[in-house]
Amino acid sequence: MLIIGQGFSTVLKLVASGFLFRAYLKHMRKSALFWSAAFFVDAVSILFDTLERHYGLAISQALAVSLLFYGASMFLEEEDIDFSPPYVKDIAALAPLVLTVYVLVYYALRGEGEITSDELALVYGIAGFFYFFTGAMLIGIRDIYSKRGMYLATVFMLYGIHKMDYPFLRPVLWFAPIGFILGALFTLIEVALLLNIISSEKFKKLSSMPFKVEFKPHVVIVSPREYQELKKHLGGSPILAFLREILDVPKSWEAYFVSSVTAPRKISPTELEKIVELSHRYLMEAERIGAQGVILLNCLEYLRTYNEFRSIAKFLSSLKDYVTFYKGTIIIVLEESAWDGRELSMLKRILNVET
C-alpha cells in the first residue's frame, strides 16, 4: 500500500510537471515553467523518501516549495495583481530553501550523521508553511478566475497543512499509505484546477473578439494626430497596447500603463524586456488562433527618457523580429520633432519603414 501510494503520487506530479511545461511552451507564461519545475522536484523528493535519504528529502522539499512560491508570485505579476516589490518576492521565495539549508548545516555540523525522522519535523514544517502561504497568496486571483481561483488557493493551503503533518504521521505504519494517497489526491485536484485555468482564455491573455481593422504585416508609424483618428477605428479590436495615457482606453484592448509610479497594470519604463515578453506571448497566441496580432506602442519618447538609445534600438529590433516572424503588426506613435535627426534616421532603418 505504501509503494502504491508513493507511486501514484509520483506519477501525478510528473504528469502535472509535463502539462505545465507544455503550457509554458505554448503560452510563454513563466509561472507555468516554475510550477512545472516545482512538481518535478516534488516527485524527486518521494524518491529520496523511499530511499530514506533525509537530507535529499529535506532539500528537494524546500526547493519544490521555493519554486512553487516563486511561480505563484510570477502568476500574480502576470495577472497584474500587486503582491510586493520584486526584491521582497525574491527573498520570500528563497526563504524555505535558505532556512532548510541552515537547519541541515546545523545538523551536519553536530557530526551525528543522517538526520532522524523526528528532526525532519522542523524542515517539513517550513516547507508546509510556505506551501500554505503560497495558497493564501493565490486568493488574490479569485477576482479573475472566480471559483476556480478560490478552489486552487484552498487546495494549496490544505496541502500545506497536510505536508506539516508528515513528520508526525509518516512513522505510523498504518497511516503512511493513506498520507501518500491524500497527497496524491491533493496533487490530482491541483493539476485539474491548474489545467482548467491555463486552458482558459483569461490565462492566454487574448480576447476571442475579432479584429475590426486589418493591417499589412510588420510596422506602421503614425503621428500623434494620426493616432487619434486611428484610435476611433481600433476600439473594437483586441490589440495589445502600451500607453502613457490611461483615460478613454477601449475595453477590448489589453492595455498597460507605462509609468514609474505604482498603479494597476503598470510597467516601468526601464522594463523593456517585459514589454518584449508580453508582446511575444500575445503574438504567439494570436497566431495559434489564426488572428493577426496588433501591438500599439504609444510611449516611445517616454521610454527614451529612461533608457539609452542603444537599449531603445535593441528593444525595437526585438519587437520587429517577433512581429515579422508571427506576421503581426506593430503601430508606433512617433513624434518626429522630439528625436535627434541621427537617432530618427537609425530608428527608421531598424524598423525598415518610412513615415
C-alpha positions as CSV (number, residue, x, y, z in Angstrom):
1,M,0.0,0.0,0.0
2,L,2.8,2.4,0.8
3,I,4.5,1.7,-2.5
4,I,1.2,2.2,-4.3
5,G,0.6,5.5,-2.6
6,Q,4.1,6.7,-3.3
7,G,3.9,5.5,-6.9
8,F,0.5,7.1,-7.5
9,S,1.7,10.4,-6.1
10,T,5.0,10.4,-8.1
11,V,3.2,9.7,-11.4
12,L,0.7,12.5,-10.8
13,K,3.4,15.0,-10.0
14,L,5.4,14.1,-13.1
15,V,2.2,14.3,-15.3
16,A,1.5,17.7,-13.8
17,S,5.1,18.8,-14.5
18,G,4.7,17.7,-18.1
19,F,1.4,19.5,-18.7
20,L,2.6,22.7,-17.1
21,F,5.8,22.7,-19.1
22,R,3.7,22.2,-22.2
23,A,1.6,25.2,-21.2
24,Y,4.8,27.3,-20.8
25,L,6.0,26.4,-24.3
26,K,2.5,27.2,-25.7
27,H,1.7,30.4,-23.9
28,M,5.2,31.6,-22.6
29,R,3.9,32.1,-19.1
30,K,6.9,31.9,-16.7
31,S,4.6,30.9,-13.8
32,A,3.9,27.7,-15.6
33,L,7.6,27.0,-16.0
34,F,8.3,27.5,-12.3
35,W,5.3,25.3,-11.3
36,S,6.4,22.6,-13.8
37,A,9.8,22.5,-12.1
38,A,8.2,22.5,-8.6
39,F,6.1,19.4,-9.4
40,F,9.1,17.7,-10.9
41,V,11.3,18.3,-7.8
42,D,8.4,17.3,-5.6
43,A,8.3,14.0,-7.4
44,V,12.1,13.6,-6.9
45,S,11.5,14.1,-3.1
46,I,9.4,11.0,-3.0
47,L,12.3,9.0,-4.4
48,F,14.6,10.4,-1.6
49,D,11.9,9.4,0.9
50,T,11.7,5.9,-0.4
51,L,15.5,5.6,-0.2
52,E,15.4,7.2,3.3
53,R,17.8,9.9,2.3
54,H,16.6,12.5,4.7
55,Y,19.0,15.3,3.6
56,G,17.9,14.9,0.0
57,L,14.3,14.7,1.0
58,A,14.6,18.0,3.0
59,I,16.4,19.9,0.3
60,S,14.1,18.7,-2.5
61,Q,11.0,19.6,-0.5
62,A,12.4,23.1,0.2
63,L,13.4,23.6,-3.4
64,A,10.0,22.5,-4.6
65,V,8.2,24.9,-2.3
66,S,10.5,27.7,-3.3
67,L,9.8,27.1,-7.0
68,L,6.1,26.8,-6.2
69,F,6.1,30.1,-4.3
70,Y,8.1,31.9,-7.0
71,G,5.7,30.6,-9.7
72,A,2.7,31.9,-7.7
73,S,4.3,35.3,-7.3
74,M,5.0,35.3,-11.1
75,F,1.4,34.3,-11.7
76,L,0.2,37.3,-9.7
77,E,2.6,39.6,-11.6
78,E,1.4,38.2,-14.9
79,E,-2.2,38.9,-13.9
80,D,-1.2,42.5,-12.8
81,I,-2.1,41.8,-9.1
82,D,0.3,43.7,-6.9
83,F,2.0,41.5,-4.4
84,S,5.1,43.3,-3.2
85,P,8.3,44.9,-4.6
86,P,10.3,42.4,-6.6
87,Y,13.1,42.1,-4.0
88,V,10.5,41.1,-1.4
89,K,9.1,38.4,-3.7
90,D,12.6,37.0,-4.4
91,I,13.5,36.9,-0.7
92,A,10.2,35.3,0.3
93,A,10.6,32.7,-2.5
94,L,14.1,31.7,-1.3
95,A,13.2,31.7,2.4
96,P,12.1,28.0,2.6
97,L,15.3,26.8,0.8
98,V,17.6,29.1,2.8
99,L,16.0,28.1,6.2
100,T,16.2,24.4,5.3
101,V,19.8,24.6,4.3
102,Y,20.6,26.5,7.6
103,V,18.9,23.8,9.6
104,L,20.6,21.0,7.7
105,V,24.0,22.6,8.1
106,Y,23.4,22.8,11.8
107,Y,22.6,19.0,12.0
108,A,25.6,18.2,9.8
109,L,28.0,20.1,12.0
110,R,26.9,18.1,15.0
111,G,28.6,15.1,13.5
112,E,25.7,12.7,14.1
113,G,25.3,11.6,10.5
114,E,21.9,11.4,8.9
115,I,19.1,13.4,10.5
116,T,16.3,11.4,12.1
117,S,12.6,11.4,11.3
118,D,12.0,13.5,14.4
119,E,14.4,16.1,13.2
120,L,12.6,16.3,9.9
121,A,9.7,17.9,11.7
122,L,11.3,21.3,11.5
123,V,12.3,21.3,7.8
124,Y,8.9,19.8,6.8
125,G,7.2,22.4,8.9
126,I,9.0,25.1,7.0
127,A,8.0,23.6,3.6
128,G,4.4,23.0,4.7
129,F,4.0,26.6,6.0
130,F,5.3,28.1,2.8
131,Y,3.1,25.8,0.7
132,F,0.2,27.1,2.8
133,F,1.4,30.7,2.4
134,T,1.5,30.2,-1.4
135,G,-2.2,29.2,-1.3
136,A,-3.1,32.2,0.8
137,M,-1.3,34.5,-1.6
138,L,-3.2,33.0,-4.5
139,I,-6.5,34.1,-3.0
140,G,-5.8,37.3,-4.9
141,I,-6.7,35.6,-8.3
142,R,-10.3,34.9,-7.2
143,D,-11.4,38.2,-8.8
144,I,-10.1,37.0,-12.2
145,Y,-10.7,33.2,-12.1
146,S,-13.7,33.3,-9.7
147,K,-14.4,29.9,-8.1
148,R,-11.6,28.1,-9.8
149,G,-9.0,30.6,-8.4
150,M,-10.5,30.2,-4.9
151,Y,-10.6,26.4,-5.1
152,L,-6.9,26.4,-6.2
153,A,-5.9,28.6,-3.3
154,T,-7.8,26.5,-0.8
155,V,-6.3,23.2,-2.1
156,F,-2.8,24.7,-1.8
157,M,-3.5,25.7,1.8
158,L,-4.9,22.3,2.7
159,Y,-2.0,20.5,1.1
160,G,0.4,22.8,3.1
161,I,-1.3,21.7,6.3
162,H,-1.1,18.0,5.2
163,K,2.7,18.4,4.5
164,M,3.2,19.7,8.0
165,D,1.7,16.5,9.5
166,Y,4.3,14.4,7.6
167,P,7.0,14.0,10.4
168,F,4.3,13.2,12.9
169,L,2.3,10.6,10.9
170,R,4.9,9.2,8.4
171,P,6.3,6.8,11.0
172,V,2.8,5.5,11.8
173,L,2.8,2.4,9.5
174,W,-1.0,2.2,9.0
175,F,-1.3,5.9,8.1
176,A,1.7,6.2,5.8
177,P,0.0,4.8,2.7
178,I,-3.1,7.0,3.5
179,G,-0.9,10.0,3.8
180,F,0.7,9.5,0.3
181,I,-2.7,8.8,-1.2
182,L,-4.1,12.0,0.3
183,G,-1.0,13.8,-1.1
184,A,-1.8,12.3,-4.5
185,L,-5.4,13.3,-4.3
186,F,-4.4,16.9,-3.4
187,T,-2.0,16.8,-6.4
188,L,-4.7,15.5,-8.6
189,I,-7.1,18.3,-7.7
190,E,-4.3,20.9,-8.0
191,V,-3.5,19.6,-11.5
192,A,-7.1,19.6,-12.6
193,L,-7.6,23.2,-11.4
194,L,-4.3,24.4,-12.9
195,L,-5.1,22.7,-16.3
196,N,-8.6,24.3,-16.2
197,I,-7.0,27.7,-15.5
198,I,-4.2,27.5,-18.1
199,S,-6.6,26.4,-20.8
200,S,-8.9,29.4,-20.2
201,E,-8.9,32.5,-22.4
202,K,-8.1,34.6,-19.4
203,F,-4.8,32.7,-18.9
204,K,-4.0,33.1,-22.6
205,K,-4.5,36.8,-22.3
206,L,-6.1,37.2,-25.7
207,S,-9.7,38.0,-26.3
208,S,-11.6,36.0,-28.9
209,M,-13.1,39.2,-30.2
210,P,-12.4,39.6,-33.9
211,F,-10.2,42.4,-35.2
212,K,-12.1,45.2,-36.9
213,V,-9.1,46.7,-38.7
214,E,-6.8,44.8,-40.9
215,F,-3.2,46.0,-41.3
216,K,-0.4,45.0,-43.6
217,P,2.1,42.9,-41.6
218,H,5.1,44.4,-39.7
219,V,5.5,48.1,-38.8
220,V,3.2,51.1,-39.1
221,I,4.4,54.5,-37.8
222,V,1.9,57.3,-37.2
223,S,2.0,60.8,-35.7
224,P,0.1,61.6,-32.5
225,R,-2.6,63.4,-34.6
226,E,-3.0,60.4,-36.9
227,Y,-3.2,58.1,-33.9
228,Q,-6.2,60.0,-32.5
229,E,-8.0,59.3,-35.8
230,L,-6.8,55.7,-35.9
231,K,-7.9,55.1,-32.4
232,K,-11.6,55.6,-33.4
233,H,-11.3,52.5,-35.7
234,L,-9.3,50.4,-33.3
235,G,-11.8,50.5,-30.4
236,G,-13.4,47.1,-31.0
237,S,-10.2,45.2,-31.7
238,P,-8.3,43.1,-29.0
239,I,-4.9,44.8,-29.5
240,L,-2.0,44.8,-27.1
241,A,-1.3,48.4,-26.1
242,F,1.5,50.1,-24.1
243,L,0.3,53.6,-23.3
244,R,1.2,56.8,-21.4
245,E,-2.5,57.7,-21.1
246,I,-5.0,55.6,-19.2
247,L,-8.1,57.6,-19.8
248,D,-10.6,56.6,-22.6
249,V,-8.9,53.3,-23.3
250,P,-11.2,50.9,-25.2
251,K,-12.3,47.9,-23.1
252,S,-11.3,45.4,-25.9
253,W,-7.6,46.5,-25.5
254,E,-5.2,44.6,-23.3
255,A,-3.6,47.9,-22.2
256,Y,-0.6,48.5,-19.9
257,F,0.2,51.9,-18.4
258,V,3.9,52.7,-18.8
259,S,4.9,54.7,-15.8
260,S,7.4,55.0,-13.0
261,V,4.7,55.3,-10.4
262,T,2.8,52.4,-8.7
263,A,-0.5,51.7,-10.5
264,P,-2.6,48.7,-11.7
265,R,-1.4,47.1,-14.9
266,K,1.7,49.2,-14.8
267,I,5.1,48.6,-16.5
268,S,8.2,50.6,-15.5
269,P,9.8,52.5,-18.4
270,T,13.0,50.6,-17.7
271,E,11.3,47.2,-18.1
272,L,11.8,46.9,-21.9
273,E,12.3,43.1,-21.6
274,K,8.9,42.8,-20.0
275,I,7.2,44.7,-22.9
276,V,9.0,42.3,-25.4
277,E,7.9,39.3,-23.4
278,L,4.3,40.3,-23.3
279,S,4.4,41.1,-27.0
280,H,5.9,37.7,-27.8
281,R,3.3,35.8,-25.8
282,Y,0.5,37.9,-27.4
283,L,1.7,37.4,-31.0
284,M,2.2,33.7,-30.5
285,E,-1.3,33.2,-29.1
286,A,-2.8,35.3,-31.9
287,E,-1.1,33.1,-34.5
288,R,-2.3,30.0,-32.7
289,I,-6.0,31.1,-33.1
290,G,-5.4,32.3,-36.6
291,A,-5.7,36.0,-35.9
292,Q,-3.4,38.9,-36.8
293,G,-1.7,40.3,-33.6
294,V,-1.6,44.1,-33.4
295,I,0.6,45.9,-30.9
296,L,0.3,49.6,-30.2
297,L,3.3,51.4,-28.7
298,N,2.4,55.0,-27.7
299,C,5.1,55.8,-25.2
300,L,8.4,55.7,-27.2
301,E,9.5,59.2,-26.3
302,Y,8.8,58.5,-22.6
303,L,10.9,55.2,-22.9
304,R,13.7,57.2,-24.4
305,T,14.0,59.5,-21.3
306,Y,14.7,56.5,-19.1
307,N,16.9,54.4,-21.4
308,E,19.9,54.9,-23.6
309,F,19.3,55.0,-27.3
310,R,21.2,51.7,-27.8
311,S,18.7,50.0,-25.4
312,I,15.8,51.5,-27.3
313,A,17.3,50.3,-30.6
314,K,17.7,46.7,-29.4
315,F,14.2,46.8,-27.9
316,L,12.6,47.9,-31.2
317,S,14.7,45.4,-33.2
318,S,13.4,42.6,-31.0
319,L,9.8,43.7,-31.3
320,K,10.1,44.0,-35.1
321,D,11.6,40.5,-35.3
322,Y,8.7,39.0,-33.4
323,V,6.1,40.9,-35.4
324,T,7.8,39.8,-38.6
325,F,8.0,36.1,-37.5
326,Y,4.4,35.9,-36.4
327,K,3.1,38.0,-39.3
328,G,1.6,40.6,-36.9
329,T,1.7,44.4,-36.9
330,I,3.1,47.0,-34.5
331,I,1.8,50.5,-34.6
332,I,4.3,53.0,-33.2
333,V,3.1,56.5,-32.4
334,L,6.1,58.8,-33.1
335,E,6.6,62.5,-32.6
336,E,9.5,63.1,-35.0
337,S,10.3,66.6,-33.7
338,A,11.2,65.0,-30.3
339,W,14.1,63.0,-31.8
340,D,17.6,63.9,-32.9
341,G,17.9,63.6,-36.7
342,R,20.6,60.9,-36.5
343,E,18.6,58.8,-34.0
344,L,15.4,59.2,-36.0
345,S,17.2,58.0,-39.1
346,M,18.6,55.0,-37.3
347,L,15.1,54.1,-35.9
348,K,13.7,54.1,-39.4
349,R,16.5,51.8,-40.6
350,I,15.9,49.4,-37.7
351,L,12.2,49.3,-38.3
352,N,12.7,49.3,-42.1
353,V,9.9,51.9,-42.7
354,E,9.4,55.4,-43.8
355,T,6.9,57.7,-42.1
